[in-house]
Amino acid sequence: MDIRLYNTLSREKQAFSPQNPQRVTMYVCGPTVYSYAHIGNARPPVAFDVLFRLLRAKYGADHVVYAANITDVDDKIIAAAADAGRPIAEITEQFERIYRDDMGALGVIEPTHRPHATDHIAGMVEIIGTLVDKGHAYAGKDGVLFHVPSMADYGKLSGRSRDDMVAGARVEVDAGKRDPADFALWKAAKPGEPAEARWDSPWGEGRPGWHIECSAMAKAVLGETIDIHAGGLDLIFPHHENEIAQSECAHGKPMARFWLHNGFLSMDSEKMSKSLGNVKLVHDLLKEWDGETLRFALLSGHYRQPLDFTASLLGQSKTTLDRFYNALRRMKDVAAEDTGVPDGVMAALCDDLNTPDALAQLSALATEANKAETADWPRMKGQMLAAGELLGLLQVDPDAWARGDASDAQAIDDRVAARVAARKAKDFAAADRIRKELAAEGIEIMDGPDGSTWRRI
Ligand SMILES: [Zn+2]
């Protein structure tokens, strides 16, 4: 089954075939680590995690190389470190750890590589040097700039006209710019900036611009031409346009064959913004909702479409997952047959990652499983689990799901065991106290002949 993907560059769905099926390469622009990720930031890693899983299923897990970078030097990071009075590396390490934990909770498989910008400064300096040598870049008083008119097909990804581009590029009052669209490759260090955010270069001390970071990291870990480059819609211009300009002018070959972009996420039909006070952090949402519920909600819309993130979407996602897990719970005592992913689910994902269609088919499977004869259970269970794995869902023990958040399940198990021990020791006051405490937290203990279990009420 061919994988077809909508390519922003060609503006059409195209059959995907890698340059080398033994080494399929994919790059997704990662976070700038100085604060918590909001739920909109989680959409690209989750959507393209499904693509990673699909490519692994088709080409083999060892034949797909996926890089998602960490931007650990940036004006905002420097400002955040200065505000907090802490070293830059301490801030970036802290928020990278939180980011990776948050994405892990959303079922995102760890990419093959997580290159850090600060580990690739030499590669950036090398590309900038090539661009200067080839006449695509020049040193100005504030650093090195890419000269946009030097590239004939600049703008091909976004399709923007030159006037739009100049308006879109934050035009700074800079006498050193030869053209208003020119952008920074290397930013000269300013007086008072910390030593930990400056590196030597042939153009003096400074730090890289954001766009050159991705050009250098993609080249270092994946090569000069990669199969798939992806990110949010907001990155098409200027970030991806500028990555293309740098990499293609330096290397004389396409940077990526497929460019994929996910749509925006809104909150209750409004743009997520600090001024509206509706920014939802993944970290906070995870206190209320299981990561799998958040993942389901993110995958409930097609990745290229806008997605309205609401409490009712989360509620529906939870209810649907409960139904799926209930079906699996009924079949828990049978061994799953190795059926592979059902054709319909595979076809949906191969069609430009149509996750809403894949979830609808999974829903139909759950309905079928609930009606199926027990003789069909091994096959039904195998299909549900295989489809779930491809989507990054349904891999939790169904009993653990029914008990609620697995993260505090162990602690509740321990308290239930303490109550059993208290009863055995005839300390009924202690047993009763534990029961009441748990009841106050919404946990009901059920005593049966095989011991005590519990559930959330
Ligand atoms: Zn990037």
Residues whose N, C-alpha, C, O or C-beta is under 5 A from the ligand:
A	BS01	ZN	C29 C214
